[in-house]
């Protein structure tokens, strides 16, 4: 009998005593890219407004924090931002967590494709 191990599409992310899971399936990857690009776009618009002086830096900071909360909760699950804020009550630290999470997800997604390509090459060569 051949036994094939089931592949999981949930990437565990551990921060402090909390473990979150990011969906890295094809559908999850698509949602991830949409979320990340949307967050980048909104952040750029906030920065642009500050540069054009159409909003105050304080207002921009408030909007940026609200967007960070939204993206963290969408990425890691409802209430995730609050859990992280309890661990590290500083938005800049949570921004750093976000960057590390994105890096880990990108590495996972890229690594999977690379492994598949290498296996296919091995079988094709012989």
C-alpha positions in Angstrom: 0.0 0.0 0.0 1.2 3.5 -0.8 0.5 6.1 1.8 0.5 9.7 0.8 0.7 12.4 3.4 -2.1 15.0 3.2 -0.8 18.4 2.4 -2.2 21.3 4.4 -3.0 24.7 3.1 -3.0 26.5 6.5 0.3 28.2 7.4 0.7 28.5 11.1 2.0 31.9 12.3 3.0 32.1 16.0 3.3 35.4 17.7 3.8 35.3 21.4 1.4 32.8 22.9 -1.0 33.1 19.9 -1.0 30.9 16.9 -2.8 32.2 13.8 -3.4 30.4 10.5 -3.1 31.9 7.0 -4.9 30.1 4.2 -2.2 29.4 1.5 -4.5 27.5 -0.9 -4.9 28.8 -4.4 -8.0 30.7 -3.3 -6.3 31.9 -0.1 -3.3 33.1 -2.1 -5.6 35.1 -4.4 -7.3 36.7 -1.4 -3.9 37.4 0.2 -2.6 39.2 -2.9 -5.8 41.2 -3.1 -5.6 42.2 0.6 -1.9 43.1 0.5 -2.3 45.2 -2.7 -5.4 46.9 -1.3 -3.5 47.8 1.9 -0.6 49.1 0.0 -2.8 51.2 -2.2 -4.7 52.7 0.8 -1.4 53.4 2.6 -0.1 55.2 -0.5 -3.2 57.3 -0.7 -2.9 58.3 2.9 0.7 59.3 2.4 -0.2 61.3 -0.7 -2.9 63.2 1.2 -0.3 64.2 3.8 2.2 65.3 1.2 -0.5 67.4 -0.5 -1.6 68.7 3.0 -5.2 67.7 2.4 -5.2 66.0 5.8 -3.3 66.5 9.0 -0.5 64.1 10.0 -2.6 63.2 13.0 -5.6 62.3 10.9 -3.4 60.3 8.5 -1.9 58.4 11.5 -5.4 57.6 12.7 -6.5 56.3 9.2 -3.3 54.3 8.9 -3.9 52.6 12.2 -7.5 51.8 11.3 -6.3 50.2 8.0 -3.7 48.2 9.8 -6.3 46.9 12.2 -8.5 45.9 9.3 -5.8 44.1 7.3 -4.5 42.2 10.4 -8.0 41.0 11.3 -8.7 40.0 7.7 -5.4 38.2 7.4 -5.3 36.4 10.7 -8.9 36.4 11.8 -11.4 38.5 13.7 -9.9 39.8 16.9 -6.3 39.1 15.9 -5.3 42.8 16.0 -6.5 43.2 19.5 -4.6 40.1 20.6 -1.4 41.5 19.1 -2.0 44.9 20.5 -2.3 43.4 24.0 1.1 41.7 23.4 2.7 44.8 21.9 0.7 48.0 22.4 2.5 49.9 19.7 1.3 50.2 16.1 4.8 50.2 14.7 5.5 46.7 16.2 2.3 45.4 14.7 3.3 46.8 11.3 6.6 44.9 11.7 4.6 41.7 12.4 2.5 42.4 9.3 5.7 42.6 7.2 7.1 39.4 8.7 3.8 37.6 8.1 3.7 38.7 4.5 7.3 37.5 4.0 6.5 34.1 5.5 3.4 33.7 3.3 5.4 34.7 0.2 8.1 32.3 1.1 5.6 29.5 1.6 3.8 30.1 -1.7 7.1 30.5 -3.6 8.7 27.5 -2.0 5.7 25.3 -2.9 5.9 26.2 -6.5 9.7 25.7 -6.5 9.4 22.2 -5.0 6.8 21.2 -7.5 8.9 22.4 -10.4 12.0 20.6 -9.1 10.0 17.3 -8.7 8.6 17.6 -12.2 12.0 18.3 -13.6 13.4 15.2 -11.8 10.6 13.0 -13.1 10.9 14.4 -16.7 14.7 13.9 -16.7 14.3 10.5 -15.5 
